[in-house]
């Protein structure tokens, strides 16, 4: 699956593709980056090459309840990030979105927005889903703004949901419905 999107805030086109072996080194770097861990899942654990290779192998296998994709710039093989549509529940026509732009020098350029727009289009148009949720740590305003810019609505707060740095951190819950997406003229 290759989806393209451009955004006025970005300098290039983002493509979503299945993972390949080219994802291994970037994933290893990003999964072991303290700042990325802190902003995405609040964790601080170290990941071995073997563990990341096993994770990547799992991500490359087709699944009915999760879609893992590499976020790449057009014309480049190495990903700049990754995303997933997880917990796909066909009976309820819903899923959960997760995204990481791993190349920190590309943060704030609209690539996450582009990737989310493509993923949402895939979830609604190809998978036939009606609802997408996403959670972000309350102290990650960049991700919250990115979701809001893509049309997600803040629905609530999971209070003290994550344990990090010896304290509890809230998670913000966002949702997007198919009819809201279509109402945006997308």
C-alpha positions in Angstrom: 0.0 0.0 0.0 1.5 3.3 -1.0 -0.4 6.4 -0.2 0.8 9.9 -1.0 -0.2 13.2 0.5 1.2 16.7 0.5 0.7 19.4 3.0 1.5 23.1 2.8 3.5 22.8 6.0 5.8 20.1 4.6 8.6 20.1 2.2 7.9 16.7 0.5 5.5 13.9 0.0 4.9 11.2 2.5 4.3 7.6 1.5 3.0 4.8 3.7 4.5 1.4 2.8 4.7 -2.0 4.3 7.9 -2.4 6.4 11.0 -4.0 4.8 14.4 -4.8 6.1 15.3 -1.1 5.6 13.2 -0.4 8.7 15.5 -2.4 11.1 18.2 0.2 11.8 15.9 3.2 12.1 13.6 1.2 14.4 16.5 0.2 16.6 17.6 3.8 16.8 14.1 5.2 17.6 13.1 2.5 20.1 16.3 3.3 22.0 16.0 7.1 21.9 15.1 8.4 25.4 13.2 11.5 24.1 11.1 9.5 21.6 10.3 6.9 24.2 9.4 9.6 26.7 7.0 11.3 24.2 5.4 8.2 22.8 5.0 5.6 25.5 6.7 7.0 28.6 9.0 4.0 28.7 12.7 3.9 29.3 13.7 0.3 28.5 16.5 -0.7 26.2 15.7 -2.7 23.1 18.2 -5.2 21.7 18.7 -5.7 18.0 17.2 -9.2 18.3 14.1 -7.9 19.9 13.6 -5.2 17.3 14.3 -7.7 14.5 11.6 -10.0 16.0 9.2 -7.0 16.2 9.8 -6.0 12.7 9.3 -9.6 11.5 5.9 -9.6 13.2 5.0 -6.2 11.8 5.8 -7.5 8.2 3.3 -10.4 8.6 -0.3 -9.8 7.4 -2.8 -9.5 10.2 -6.6 -9.0 10.4 -6.5 -6.8 13.4 -3.5 -4.6 12.9 -1.8 -2.7 10.0 1.8 -1.7 10.5 3.3 0.8 8.0 6.6 2.6 7.4 6.4 6.4 6.9 8.8 7.3 4.0 9.6 10.4 2.0 8.8 9.9 -1.7 11.7 8.2 -3.5 13.5 7.1 -0.4 13.7 3.6 1.0 14.6 4.3 4.6 11.6 5.3 6.8 11.3 8.5 8.8 8.8 7.0 11.1 6.1 4.4 11.5 2.4 4.1 12.3 -0.2 1.4 12.9 -3.9 1.0 12.8 -4.3 -1.4 15.7 -7.0 -3.2 17.6 -9.1 -3.3 14.4 -12.5 -4.5 15.4 -14.5 -5.2 12.3 -17.8 -5.9 14.2 -17.6 -2.4 15.7 -15.8 -0.9 12.7 -13.2 0.9 14.8 -9.4 0.9 15.4 -6.7 2.8 17.3 -4.0 4.9 15.6 -0.4 5.1 16.8 2.3 7.1 15.1 6.0 8.0 15.6 8.1 10.3 13.5 11.5 9.0 14.5 13.8 11.4 12.7 13.8 14.3 15.1 15.2 16.7 12.6 12.0 16.3 10.6 9.7 17.1 13.5 7.3 20.0 13.0 7.4 19.8 9.2 4.0 18.3 8.6 5.1 14.8 7.9 3.1 13.3 10.8 0.0 15.2 9.6 0.4 13.8 6.1 0.9 10.2 7.4 -2.2 10.5 9.7 -4.3 11.8 6.8 -3.2 8.9 4.6 -3.8 6.4 7.4 -7.3 7.8 8.2 -8.2 7.6 4.5 -7.1 4.0 4.5 -9.0 3.1 7.6 -12.3 4.7 6.4 -12.1 4.0 2.6 -10.3 0.7 2.4 -11.0 -1.0 5.7 -14.6 0.4 6.0 -14.2 1.6 9.6 -16.3 4.2 11.2 -14.2 5.3 14.2 -10.5 5.9 15.0 -9.1 6.6 18.4 -5.7 7.8 19.4 -4.0 8.6 22.7 -1.2 11.0 23.4 0.6 11.8 26.6 -0.7 15.0 28.1 2.8 16.6 28.1 3.2 16.0 24.3 1.4 19.0 22.9 3.0 18.6 19.4 1.2 15.3 18.9 -2.1 16.6 20.3 -1.9 19.5 17.8 -1.1 17.1 15.0 -4.1 15.0 15.7 -6.4 18.0 16.1 -5.1 19.4 12.8 -6.0 16.1 11.1 -9.6 16.4 12.4 -9.5 14.4 15.6 -11.5 15.7 18.6 -10.4 15.5 22.1 -12.8 13.2 23.9 -11.4 12.9 27.4 -8.5 12.2 29.7 -7.3 8.9 31.1 -6.0 10.3 34.4 -2.6 9.1 35.6 -2.6 6.4 32.9 1.2 6.1 32.4 4.0 5.7 35.0 7.1 7.7 34.0 10.0 9.2 35.8 8.5 8.2 39.2 5.2 9.9 38.6 1.9 9.3 36.9 1.1 11.1 33.6 -2.3 11.6 32.0 -3.2 10.5 28.5 -5.4 12.5 26.2 -8.0 10.5 24.3 -8.9 11.6 20.7 -11.4 10.3 18.3 -12.4 10.8 14.7 -15.7 9.5 13.1 -16.1 8.8 9.4 -18.9 11.4 9.0 -16.7 14.1 10.6 -13.9 13.2 8.2 -16.2 13.4 5.2 -17.6 16.7 6.6 -14.2 18.2 6.3 -14.3 17.8 2.5 -11.7 15.1 2.5 
